[in-house]
Amino acid sequence: MEEFNWKDLFAFTKKERSGIITLAILILLSIAARVLLPQWTDQEVQISKHALQRMDSLQQNITTIQKEKAKQYSYEKSFKSKSVENKDKPLNPFPFDPNKLDKSGWKKMGFSSSDADMIMKYKNAGGTFRKKEDVKKLYCVDDQKYNKLKGYIRIDTSEFYNERITKKEYEKPSFDKVIDLNKADTVDLVEVPGIGPFYARQILKYRSALGGYVNKRQIKEVYGLEDKYQQFLSYFKVDTLITRPIKINTAEYYDILAHPYIDKRLAYQITEYRRTKGDFQSSEDLKKINQISDSLIRKIEPYISTD
């Protein structure tokens, strides 16, 4: 009987040795995975959370930008359409006095809401129609529209009777008062030599449109007084403490546009600056608006407030 040799138990063929080595490697990898996998998982979770946060933030930014662009497009589209609103709408004229017709009357005749606003602003600033042809002064009335309207225009010339009264009839050599333009009423103004009821009303209308006078020489801007204002300067003074400024950080577009010194472009630029840059901190911020001159800034500065 052949003798049993214990060494034979530990003798392996080349194929068996390869299998044992492979198995040992797999066992070591399994142990390493058990040790390292939780760390990798935690790190992966942290990375995933961070990535999700970045994605959420990016999505919010994209949404905000889209909303801002949509809002800006809507605002610009609305602004640009004001001047062409109902441009081709036919007029339905009827007998009217342009000095007395209100906004609803202009709209009833076929003018757009924005055109009616423009006409009322012109009238509130002292604009007056003395003869039929004066209607052509309106920006929204071209030759074609005027030809349709002129047969229906009825101007009450009695409104201008006081203007035709000679200067001598109004002269009061003993008049030695100095009237505050921001406190005066029509009774006060008609006492001034050369100022009749018509001009008194125009001075008060323009004061209302401005928000108050800041310089007595502004009566030069009153309709009809352009060439004769100097003869009245010695009778007037101005208390600038009672002017009514526009709060440009809260005022709506049309509230800003209502001021005689501010046109559509500037009113739009002011609201756009406020929307994109934030509130105005002082009147100096107006210089940051493109194409606004220093002289215009000085002109409107007394009429704006950043409070």
C-alpha positions as CSV (number, residue, x, y, z in Angstrom):
1,M,0.0,0.0,0.0
2,E,1.3,3.4,-1.1
3,E,2.2,5.7,1.8
4,F,0.0,8.8,2.2
5,N,1.9,12.1,1.8
6,W,0.4,15.3,3.5
7,K,2.3,17.5,1.0
8,D,0.0,16.2,-1.7
9,L,-2.8,18.2,-0.1
10,F,-1.0,21.5,-0.8
11,A,0.2,20.6,-4.2
12,F,-1.8,22.4,-7.0
13,T,-1.7,22.3,-10.6
14,K,-1.0,25.5,-12.6
15,K,-4.7,25.8,-13.4
16,E,-5.7,25.4,-9.8
17,R,-3.1,28.0,-8.7
18,S,-4.6,30.5,-11.1
19,G,-8.1,29.9,-9.8
20,I,-6.9,30.4,-6.2
21,I,-5.2,33.7,-7.1
22,T,-8.3,34.9,-8.9
23,L,-10.5,34.0,-6.0
24,A,-8.2,35.8,-3.5
25,I,-8.2,38.9,-5.7
26,L,-12.0,38.8,-5.7
27,I,-12.2,38.4,-2.0
28,L,-9.8,41.4,-1.5
29,L,-11.9,43.5,-3.9
30,S,-15.0,42.6,-2.0
31,I,-13.5,43.6,1.3
32,A,-12.3,46.9,-0.2
33,A,-15.7,47.6,-1.6
34,R,-17.3,47.0,1.8
35,V,-14.9,49.5,3.3
36,L,-14.8,52.2,0.6
37,L,-18.3,52.1,-0.9
38,P,-20.1,54.0,1.9
39,Q,-17.6,56.8,1.5
40,W,-18.1,56.9,-2.2
41,T,-21.8,56.8,-1.8
42,D,-21.8,59.7,0.6
43,Q,-19.6,61.7,-1.7
44,E,-21.8,60.9,-4.7
45,V,-24.9,62.0,-2.7
46,Q,-23.2,65.3,-1.8
47,I,-22.2,65.9,-5.4
48,S,-25.7,65.1,-6.5
49,K,-27.3,67.4,-4.0
50,H,-24.9,70.2,-5.1
51,A,-25.6,69.6,-8.7
52,L,-29.4,69.7,-8.1
53,Q,-29.0,73.0,-6.2
54,R,-27.0,74.4,-9.1
55,M,-29.6,73.2,-11.6
56,D,-32.4,74.7,-9.5
57,S,-30.6,78.0,-9.3
58,L,-29.9,78.0,-13.0
59,Q,-33.5,77.2,-13.8
60,Q,-34.7,80.1,-11.5
61,N,-32.3,82.5,-13.3
62,I,-33.5,81.4,-16.7
63,T,-37.1,81.8,-15.6
64,T,-36.4,85.3,-14.3
65,I,-34.6,86.3,-17.5
66,Q,-37.5,85.0,-19.6
67,K,-40.0,86.9,-17.5
68,E,-38.0,90.1,-17.7
69,K,-37.6,89.8,-21.5
70,A,-41.3,89.1,-21.9
71,K,-42.2,92.1,-19.7
72,Q,-39.7,94.3,-21.6
73,Y,-41.1,93.1,-25.0
74,S,-44.6,93.8,-23.8
75,Y,-43.7,97.2,-22.5
76,E,-41.8,98.2,-25.7
77,K,-44.6,96.8,-27.9
78,S,-47.2,98.8,-25.9
79,F,-45.0,102.0,-26.1
80,K,-44.3,101.7,-29.8
81,S,-48.0,101.0,-30.6
82,K,-49.2,104.1,-28.8
83,S,-48.4,106.4,-31.8
84,V,-50.0,104.1,-34.4
85,E,-53.0,103.0,-32.3
86,N,-56.1,103.0,-34.6
87,K,-54.1,104.9,-37.2
88,D,-56.3,103.8,-40.0
89,K,-59.6,104.0,-38.1
90,P,-62.0,106.3,-40.1
91,L,-63.1,109.5,-38.5
92,N,-66.8,110.1,-37.8
93,P,-66.8,114.0,-37.5
94,F,-69.7,116.0,-36.1
95,P,-70.0,119.7,-35.4
96,F,-67.5,120.6,-32.5
97,D,-65.6,123.4,-30.8
98,P,-62.0,122.1,-30.4
99,N,-61.6,124.4,-27.4
100,K,-64.5,122.8,-25.5
101,L,-64.5,119.1,-26.7
102,D,-63.4,116.7,-24.0
103,K,-61.4,113.5,-24.3
104,S,-64.5,111.3,-24.7
105,G,-65.7,113.6,-27.5
106,W,-62.4,113.3,-29.4
107,K,-62.5,109.5,-29.0
108,K,-66.2,109.4,-30.2
109,M,-65.0,111.3,-33.3
110,G,-62.6,108.4,-34.1
111,F,-59.3,109.5,-32.5
112,S,-57.4,106.9,-30.5
113,S,-57.2,107.1,-26.7
114,S,-53.5,108.1,-26.9
115,D,-54.3,110.8,-29.5
116,A,-57.1,112.1,-27.3
117,D,-54.6,112.2,-24.3
118,M,-52.1,114.1,-26.4
119,I,-54.8,116.7,-27.4
120,M,-55.9,117.2,-23.8
121,K,-52.3,117.6,-22.7
122,Y,-51.9,120.3,-25.4
123,K,-55.0,122.1,-24.2
124,N,-54.1,121.8,-20.5
125,A,-50.7,123.3,-21.2
126,G,-52.5,126.4,-22.6
127,G,-53.0,125.4,-26.2
128,T,-55.9,127.2,-27.8
129,F,-57.6,127.0,-31.2
130,R,-58.4,130.5,-32.5
131,K,-59.2,129.5,-36.1
132,K,-59.9,126.3,-37.9
133,E,-56.4,126.0,-39.2
134,D,-55.0,125.8,-35.7
135,V,-56.3,122.2,-35.5
136,K,-53.5,121.3,-37.8
137,K,-51.1,122.1,-35.1
138,L,-52.0,118.8,-33.4
139,Y,-49.5,116.1,-34.1
140,C,-52.2,113.5,-34.7
141,V,-54.0,115.6,-37.3
142,D,-52.5,115.5,-40.8
143,D,-53.8,117.2,-43.9
144,Q,-56.1,114.3,-44.8
145,K,-57.7,114.3,-41.4
146,Y,-58.0,118.1,-41.3
147,N,-59.8,118.1,-44.7
148,K,-62.4,115.8,-43.1
149,L,-62.8,117.8,-40.0
150,K,-62.7,121.5,-41.2
151,G,-66.3,121.5,-42.3
152,Y,-67.4,120.6,-38.8
153,I,-65.2,122.9,-36.7
154,R,-67.2,125.6,-34.9
155,I,-65.0,127.9,-32.8
156,D,-66.7,130.2,-30.3
157,T,-64.8,133.5,-30.9
158,S,-66.4,135.2,-27.9
159,E,-63.8,133.3,-25.8
160,F,-61.3,135.7,-27.2
161,Y,-63.3,138.9,-26.8
162,N,-61.2,140.0,-23.9
163,E,-58.1,139.7,-25.9
164,R,-59.4,142.2,-28.5
165,I,-60.0,144.8,-25.9
166,T,-57.3,147.4,-26.2
167,K,-54.4,147.5,-23.8
168,K,-55.5,151.0,-22.7
169,E,-58.7,149.7,-21.3
170,Y,-56.8,147.4,-19.0
171,E,-54.1,149.8,-17.9
172,K,-54.2,150.7,-14.3
173,P,-51.3,153.1,-13.6
174,S,-51.8,153.0,-9.9
175,F,-51.3,149.2,-9.8
176,D,-48.3,148.5,-7.5
177,K,-48.8,145.0,-6.3
178,V,-46.5,142.0,-6.8
179,I,-48.5,138.8,-7.3
180,D,-47.2,135.3,-6.5
181,L,-47.8,133.2,-9.6
182,N,-48.2,130.1,-7.5
183,K,-50.9,131.6,-5.2
184,A,-52.8,133.8,-7.5
185,D,-56.3,133.1,-8.8
186,T,-58.1,134.7,-11.8
187,V,-59.3,137.6,-9.7
188,D,-55.7,138.5,-8.8
189,L,-54.4,138.1,-12.3
190,V,-56.9,140.2,-14.1
191,E,-55.8,143.1,-11.9
192,V,-52.5,143.1,-13.7
193,P,-52.4,145.7,-16.5
194,G,-52.6,143.9,-19.8
195,I,-53.8,140.5,-18.3
196,G,-57.5,139.9,-19.1
197,P,-59.7,136.9,-18.1
198,F,-58.4,134.8,-21.1
199,Y,-54.7,135.1,-20.2
200,A,-55.5,134.7,-16.6
201,R,-57.0,131.3,-17.3
202,Q,-54.1,130.3,-19.5
203,I,-51.6,131.2,-16.8
204,L,-53.5,129.1,-14.3
205,K,-53.9,126.2,-16.7
206,Y,-50.1,126.1,-17.4
207,R,-49.4,126.4,-13.7
208,S,-51.5,123.3,-13.1
209,A,-49.8,121.4,-15.9
210,L,-46.3,122.3,-14.6
211,G,-47.0,121.6,-11.0
212,G,-46.2,125.2,-10.2
213,Y,-43.9,127.9,-11.5
214,V,-40.3,127.9,-10.3
215,N,-39.4,131.1,-12.2
216,K,-41.6,134.0,-13.2
217,R,-40.0,134.0,-16.7
218,Q,-41.9,130.7,-17.4
219,I,-45.0,132.8,-18.3
220,K,-43.1,133.1,-21.6
221,E,-44.3,129.5,-22.2
222,V,-47.9,130.4,-21.7
223,Y,-49.8,130.4,-25.0
224,G,-50.2,134.0,-26.3
225,L,-47.6,135.5,-24.0
226,E,-44.5,134.5,-25.9
227,D,-43.8,137.9,-27.3
228,K,-45.3,140.1,-24.5
229,Y,-44.3,138.4,-21.3
230,Q,-41.6,140.9,-20.4
231,Q,-44.1,143.7,-19.7
232,F,-45.6,141.6,-16.9
233,L,-42.5,140.4,-15.1
234,S,-42.3,143.3,-12.7
235,Y,-45.8,142.4,-11.4
236,F,-45.0,138.8,-10.5
237,K,-42.9,136.7,-8.1
238,V,-42.7,133.0,-7.4
239,D,-42.8,131.0,-4.2
240,T,-41.1,127.7,-5.2
241,L,-42.0,126.0,-1.9
242,I,-45.5,125.3,-3.1
243,T,-44.6,123.5,-6.3
244,R,-45.9,119.9,-6.9
245,P,-43.1,117.6,-7.9
246,I,-43.4,114.2,-9.7
247,K,-42.3,111.3,-7.6
248,I,-40.4,109.6,-10.4
249,N,-39.7,106.4,-8.3
250,T,-43.4,105.6,-8.1
251,A,-45.2,107.6,-10.7
252,E,-46.8,105.8,-13.7
253,Y,-45.7,106.4,-17.3
254,Y,-48.7,108.6,-18.1
255,D,-48.3,110.6,-14.9
256,I,-44.7,111.4,-15.9
257,L,-45.7,112.1,-19.6
258,A,-48.4,114.6,-18.4
259,H,-45.6,117.2,-17.6
260,P,-45.1,119.7,-20.4
261,Y,-41.3,119.3,-20.3
262,I,-41.3,115.5,-20.6
263,D,-42.0,113.8,-23.9
264,K,-42.9,110.2,-24.7
265,R,-39.3,109.1,-25.2
266,L,-38.1,110.6,-21.9
267,A,-41.1,109.3,-19.9
268,Y,-40.3,105.8,-21.3
269,Q,-36.6,106.1,-20.5
270,I,-37.3,107.1,-16.9
271,T,-39.6,104.1,-16.3
272,E,-37.2,101.8,-18.1
273,Y,-34.2,103.0,-16.0
274,R,-36.3,102.5,-12.9
275,R,-37.3,99.0,-13.9
276,T,-33.8,97.9,-14.9
277,K,-31.5,99.9,-12.6
278,G,-33.7,100.5,-9.5
279,D,-34.9,103.7,-7.9
280,F,-33.4,107.1,-8.7
281,Q,-31.3,108.2,-5.8
282,S,-31.1,111.8,-6.9
283,S,-31.6,114.0,-9.9
284,E,-28.0,113.3,-10.8
285,D,-29.1,109.8,-11.9
286,L,-30.9,111.4,-14.8
287,K,-27.5,112.0,-16.4
288,K,-27.3,108.2,-16.8
289,I,-30.2,108.3,-19.3
290,N,-29.0,108.4,-22.9
291,Q,-29.4,111.5,-25.0
292,I,-30.8,113.7,-22.2
293,S,-29.1,117.1,-22.2
294,D,-27.9,119.0,-19.1
295,S,-30.2,121.9,-20.0
296,L,-33.2,119.6,-20.0
297,I,-32.1,118.1,-16.6
298,R,-31.9,121.6,-15.1
299,K,-35.3,122.4,-16.5
300,I,-37.1,119.4,-15.0
301,E,-35.0,119.0,-11.9
302,P,-37.3,121.3,-9.8
303,Y,-40.3,119.2,-10.8
304,I,-39.1,115.7,-9.8
305,S,-38.7,114.1,-6.4
306,T,-36.8,110.9,-5.5
307,D,-38.5,110.5,-2.1
